[in-house]
């Protein structure tokens, strides 16, 4: 028994695709000592700007120019786009759950992401084909934990709130979904996730 669940909603980053900005830092350090370290500090200090880009409030061109300025134009636009985005790796254990889940559930991807990471970072992963819908923050004009982006999922599925089961590594985002009537679990690893899916009657 799956407790009335008909939709499985997956986060992308650090669930299906772990990411590591140290990869970017290392590439920049090869260009100039401390370039990567200083840029990482800049990103952390300007996190609201990054979040605004994920929400689609800032255009791609404006964002890139600000980043290139922070890098003192030590690299060109195309190199920045690649370095900034090639930070992902595939969590194959979790990805391998998708074809099994696809047999019985609607699958939706719900991600705080941006146009650069989409185009240069993760759009080539074939497992995305298992999803019935990709709900992406920069396209929706909203980021988790804002209500609007969860409602965008429901607008697609046309299912009742309680039929949605959400998997995300950020506890705050799971809590926000629960206030809307969703079920869910904070992702802490494959083993824990699979056990929870079995407990929920989603997997056997």
C-alpha positions in Angstrom: 0.0 0.0 0.0 1.5 3.3 -1.0 -0.7 5.6 1.2 -2.4 7.2 -1.7 0.8 8.5 -3.3 0.7 8.8 -7.1 3.5 11.4 -7.7 7.2 11.2 -6.8 9.0 14.6 -6.9 12.7 14.6 -6.9 15.2 17.3 -6.2 18.2 17.4 -8.6 21.3 18.7 -6.9 22.8 16.5 -4.2 20.1 13.9 -4.7 20.4 12.7 -8.3 23.4 14.8 -9.1 25.9 15.6 -6.4 27.8 18.9 -7.1 31.0 20.3 -5.9 32.2 23.9 -6.5 35.7 22.8 -5.5 36.0 21.5 -9.1 35.5 25.0 -10.3 37.9 26.4 -7.7 40.6 24.0 -8.8 40.3 25.0 -12.4 40.5 28.6 -11.6 43.5 28.0 -9.3 45.4 26.6 -12.3 44.9 29.9 -14.1 46.1 32.1 -11.2 46.9 31.5 -7.6 44.0 32.4 -5.3 41.6 33.1 -8.2 39.5 30.2 -7.3 39.6 30.7 -3.6 38.7 34.4 -4.0 35.9 33.6 -6.4 34.3 31.0 -4.1 34.4 33.6 -1.3 32.7 36.1 -3.7 30.0 33.5 -4.5 29.3 32.9 -0.8 29.2 36.6 0.0 26.8 37.3 -2.9 24.5 34.3 -2.4 21.3 36.4 -2.7 22.5 37.4 -6.2 22.9 33.7 -7.1 19.5 33.0 -5.7 18.0 35.8 -7.7 19.5 34.2 -10.8 17.9 30.9 -9.9 14.6 32.7 -9.6 15.0 34.2 -13.0 15.1 37.8 -11.6 18.5 38.4 -13.2 19.2 37.8 -16.9 22.0 35.4 -18.0 24.0 38.2 -19.5 23.9 40.3 -16.4 24.9 37.4 -14.2 27.8 36.4 -16.4 29.1 39.9 -16.6 29.1 40.2 -12.8 30.9 36.9 -12.5 33.5 37.8 -15.1 34.1 41.1 -13.3 34.7 39.3 -10.1 37.2 37.1 -11.9 38.9 40.2 -13.3 38.2 38.8 -16.8 40.9 36.1 -16.4 38.7 33.8 -18.5 36.3 34.5 -21.3 32.5 34.0 -21.3 32.4 30.5 -22.8 35.1 29.2 -20.4 33.2 30.7 -17.4 30.0 29.0 -18.5 31.7 25.6 -18.7 33.8 25.9 -15.5 30.8 27.2 -13.5 28.6 24.4 -14.7 30.8 21.3 -14.9 30.5 20.6 -11.2 28.0 17.7 -11.3 28.3 13.9 -11.1 25.7 11.2 -11.2 24.4 9.3 -8.2 23.8 6.1 -10.1 22.2 4.3 -7.1 19.5 6.9 -6.9 19.2 7.3 -10.7 18.7 3.5 -10.9 15.5 3.9 -8.9 13.8 5.9 -11.6 12.9 3.2 -14.1 11.4 1.2 -11.2 9.4 4.1 -9.9 8.3 5.1 -13.4 6.2 2.0 -13.7 3.7 3.1 -11.1 4.1 6.8 -10.5 4.2 10.2 -12.2 7.8 11.5 -11.8 8.5 15.2 -11.5 11.9 17.0 -11.1 11.7 20.1 -8.9 15.0 22.0 -8.9 16.4 25.4 -7.8 18.7 25.8 -10.8 19.6 28.4 -13.4 19.9 28.5 -17.2 23.7 28.1 -17.2 23.7 25.0 -15.1 20.9 23.6 -17.2 22.6 24.2 -20.6 26.2 23.5 -19.6 25.9 21.3 -16.5 23.2 18.7 -16.5 20.9 18.8 -19.5 22.8 15.9 -21.2 22.0 13.3 -18.5 19.8 10.6 -20.1 17.9 9.8 -16.9 16.0 13.1 -17.3 13.9 11.2 -19.8 12.2 9.3 -17.0 10.6 12.5 -15.8 7.2 13.5 -16.9 7.9 17.2 -16.1 10.9 19.3 -15.2 9.9 22.2 -12.9 12.8 24.5 -12.8 13.0 27.6 -10.6 14.4 30.1 -13.2 11.5 29.2 -15.6 8.8 29.4 -12.9 10.0 32.6 -11.4 10.1 31.0 -8.0 12.5 29.0 -5.8 12.0 26.5 -3.0 10.8 27.0 -0.3 8.4 29.5 -1.9 4.8 28.2 -2.3 4.5 29.1 -5.9 7.0 26.5 -7.2 5.3 23.7 -5.4 2.0 24.8 -6.8 3.6 24.7 -10.3 4.1 20.9 -9.7 0.5 20.5 -8.7 -0.7 22.5 -11.7 1.1 19.9 -13.9 0.0 16.7 -12.1 -3.6 17.7 -11.4 -3.3 15.5 -8.3 -4.4 16.2 -4.7 -1.7 17.6 -2.4 -1.4 14.4 -0.3 -0.6 12.3 -3.4 2.8 14.0 -3.8 5.9 12.5 -2.2 9.0 14.8 -2.2 12.6 13.9 -2.0 15.1 16.7 -1.3 18.4 17.0 0.6 17.3 20.4 2.2 15.2 19.9 5.3 13.6 23.4 4.9 12.3 22.5 1.5 10.7 19.3 2.8 9.1 21.2 5.6 7.6 23.7 3.2 6.1 21.0 1.1 4.5 19.4 4.1 2.7 22.6 5.0 1.0 22.2 1.6 -0.1 18.6 2.4 2.7 16.8 0.6 4.5 13.8 2.1 8.3 13.6 1.9 11.7 12.7 3.2 15.0 14.5 3.5 17.6 12.8 1.4 20.6 11.6 3.5 21.8 8.7 1.3 20.6 5.9 -0.9 20.2 3.3 1.8 18.0 5.5 3.9 16.0 6.6 0.9 15.3 3.1 -0.3 14.2 2.1 3.2 11.8 5.0 3.4 10.3 4.3 0.0 9.7 0.7 1.1 8.2 1.9 4.4 5.8 4.1 2.4 4.8 1.3 0.1 6.3 3.0 -2.9 8.9 0.2 -3.4 8.7 -3.4 -2.5 
